[in-house]
Amino acid sequence: MELTNEHNLPEVFRNFDKATPHSTEGAKYSVTTLIDSPKISSLRRKHAEQLSEDVTDRVWAIFGTAIHKILEVGASEGEISEQRFHAQVGGVGISGQIDLQTPTSGGFLLSDYKTCRTYTIQANPKGKPEWELQLNCYAQLARLNGVEVAGIEVIAICRDWSEAGRERSEDYPIAPIVRIPVPLWEQEKAQAYLEARVALHESPEVAPCSDAEMWTRPPVYAVYTRTKTGELKKRATRLFDSRTDAEVYLMDHPGGEVIEREAVYARCNGNFCNVRDFCDTYYRRINNGDS
């Protein structure tokens, strides 16, 4: 992939990104790739020479890498920082890097640093679903390398946290750095998940992206009532997940109208996967008039 610099920033930004490449160290898949869409992974490999990204689009990735580098030097005696584990699963090499391992009486607590917006924590106070998948894959990799795992957690660093925000909202993170315990799966469940993901990525039939992988927001049915002059109000009165519920509500508010807001495929629409232009599923959706 070509890394461009369209806004003529100092080359230090592009050089930093080049000097800190993400590497699987010989493994075919990293955990982050394994838990993501096989189709996106396949398209990125197939069209690697045609892909490009501007360094400004990498700003938060660079920020996250910098945070990891800074915290790496702060590990206390007995703690293990930034260790990559390898294993063979289904005859395929996979690897994953654990940010911090802290010894406890029951084994090691595995911690993963996440830089994110405060809204991410407000919307996911117990952590994002993919964080649970990722950390349990790390835990199983650690076990396969002889590590006793006592627990897993995310250490979320909110890059836009403010004292004013905390005062305005009850669900706002209490501090800019938040520790979020993550449920630890049994070994059998974690191993089965790893094997299933490897099989999915290795299948000759590339599976299409799931709704979760496309960051899909499902359709919403908006009920609009009318003004005294008979015009539909500009704002919806109520929103419903099903048309039936919307129409039942409208029975008690005659004269209104139900308008469907179609599903939104946020990852595709924003090209956050960076391979939208090569995706047949996306173009079929566009041609069918979907969002």
N, C-alpha and C positions, 0 to 999 in steps of 0.2 A: 504494500500500500504506500502511495506517495503522500508525504506530509508537506502540505503547502503553507505559505505564509502570506496570505493575500493582503493583510493589513500592515505589512512591513514592520513587524515587531523585531526587536533585537534578536539576533540568532541564538541567544542564550536559551530562549524558550524552546526552540526546535532542537537545539543541541541537548538540552536536558532530557527531552522526551526520547531522543535517539540513544542517549547514554544509559537510560534505565528501561530497556525493553522488557516486556513480559515474556518469560521463557518457561516452557514446560520441562526444560533440562532433559530432553530426549524422550519424554513420554508422548504418546500420541494425543492424549487429551488431558487438559487441566480440568479440575473440578468445576470451575466457572463455565467452561465450555460444555462439560458433560450435562450440567443441569439446565442448560439453555436449549434452544430449538435446534434440532439436527439440520433442519433446512437452512437456517441462517449460517450455521457452521459450514455446511456443504457449499453454499453460494460464496462465502468468503474465501474458501480455498480455491474454488473454480475461477473466480474473477479477481484474485488478489492483485494482479498487475494492472487491472482497470480501476481499482478503487483509489479514492483520494480523500483526504480529510485535512481541514485547515487546523493549524496549531491552536487557533482560538477556540475551536470546538473541543479541544483536549484540555482546556484550562482546569476543569475540576478533576480530571484524571491526574494531571500534573500535581494539583494541590494534594490529592490523596496520596500520591507517591511520596511527596515531600513530607507529609505527616508521618508516613511509615518510616521514612529514613530518620527523621528526628527521634521518634519514639524507640527505634531500634537500639539506639545508644543508651537508652535509659533503663534497660533491663537490670534488675537487681541480681545479686548472687543467687544461683540456683534456678533462676528463670531462664527460659530458652526463647530467644527472639528470632523470628523470621526463618523457621526451619521448614524445608520442603521435604515431604514424604513421597515415596514412590511405591507402587504396587502393581501386580498383574491381576487384572480382573477380566475373566472371559478370554484370556489369552492376549489381552491388550494392555499396554502400559498406560497408567494414569498417574497424575501427580497433583499435589495441592500444597500450598504454602500456608503454614499456621503462623499468625502474627506474634502470638505470645503464649507460652506454656508456663503456668505457675504451679509449682508443687504444692499439694495439699495432703492431708492425712489419707485420703482415699484414692490418690492418684494425681493426675495433672488436670488443672482447669485450662481449657483451650479458649483463648480470646481472639476475636477478629475485629479489627478496627474498621469502622464505616464512617466516611464523611458524607453528610447528607443535609438536606434542608430540615428545618424544624417541623415543617408540615408533614414530612415523612413519619416522624415520631408521633405527631398528633393523630395521624390517620392510622398508624400501626403501633400502638403503645406496647404491644407484646412482640414487636418485630415483624418485618415483612415475611410472607410465606417462603420466599426464595432463600431468606437467611437461614431458616430452619433446615432446608434441603442442603444448602452449602455446608453449614457447620457440622451436620451429621455425616456428610461425606468425609469431611476432614477428620472427624472423630474415628470413623471406620478405618481410614488410611493410617491414622496414628496407631490404632489397635493392631492392624496388620503388620506394623513395624515394632510391635512389642511394647507399646505405650499403654499404661493403664489410664483410662480416661474417667475422671470424676465428674466432669461437667463441661458445658459449653456456654459461651456468652458472646454477645455483641457489645462492643464499646462504641457507641454512636457519638460522633463529634459533629455538632450542629453548626454549620458554617455561617448561618445567618441569625443565630440566636441573639436576642436583645432583652435587657431588663424590662423595657417597656412592653414587649410582647408577653412576658411572663405576668405582668400586672394586669394585662387586658384579658387574658384567657385562662380559664381554669385547667384546660387540658394541655397547656403549653409546657414543654419540658422545664423542669425546675432549675436545671443548670445546662450550660452549653455542652457538657459531656455527660452521657447517660449510659449506665450499665444495664443491659437487658438480658436476663437469663433466657436461655433457649432450651426447649424440651430435648432431652437426650434420648434417642431411640435405643432399643435393644439391638445387640449386634446383628441378629438374624434379619431384622427389618432393614437395617442400614446396608448390610451386604446384598440383600435382595434388590434394594433400590439401585445400588451401584451396578449390579449385573444387568438389571433391566435397562438402565440408561446406556450402558455400553452396547447392548444388543440393539437398541433403537438407533444409535449413531452409526453402528456398523452395518445396519440393514441395507441391502441394495435398493430397497424401495424407500426413498426419502420421505419421511412423514411430514405432512403439512404442519404449520405452526398451530398451536392450540390457542384458544381465546386468551388464556393467561399469558402466553408468549407474545401475543400481539397487543397486550395491554388493552383488551377490549372493554369498552364501556357499553353495556347492553342497551337495547332500545328503551326509551322512556315515553310514557303516554301522558301528555300534558293536557289538562283541562283548562280551557279558556272560557270565562264567563263574559257577558256583554255589559257595556256601559248603558246608562239610561237612554242614550241616543241610538242604541242598537248595534254599536260597533264592538268588535272583540277587543277586550283589554290587551294591552301590550305585554303584560306579564301574566304567566299562568297562575291560576288560583291554587291548583294542586298538581303534583306529579305522582304517577303510578307506574309500577313495574309491569302491570298487565293491562291490556285494553279493556278486559271485562270489568276490572275494578274501577277503571276510569269511567266507563259507561254507566255503571251502577251509581257512582257518585253524581254523574250528570243528570240522572233521573230526578234527583232532588234539587237540581239547579237547571231547570229547563231553559232552552234558548242558547245554551253554551255549545262548545265544540271540543272534540278530542282531536289533538294533533300529535301524530307520532314523530318523535325525534329518533332518527335511525341510530343503529349501533355505530359507535366510533372506534376505529382501530388505531389507537393513539400511536403505537410504535411504528406502524406502517405509514400513517399519514405524515408523521414527523421525520420519517426515514432515520429513526434512531438506530436501526440495525445496520444502516449504511449499505444495504444490498437491495433496497426496494426496486431500483431500476432494472434489476435482473430477475425479479420474482414474478413468475407466471401467475401465482395466486393473487398478487396485488393487482396486476393488470386485468385479470378477469373481474375482480371486484370493481375496479374503476369503470370498466366497460358495462357492468351491470348497474352502475349508478349508485353503488353503496358508498358509505362514508369511508 
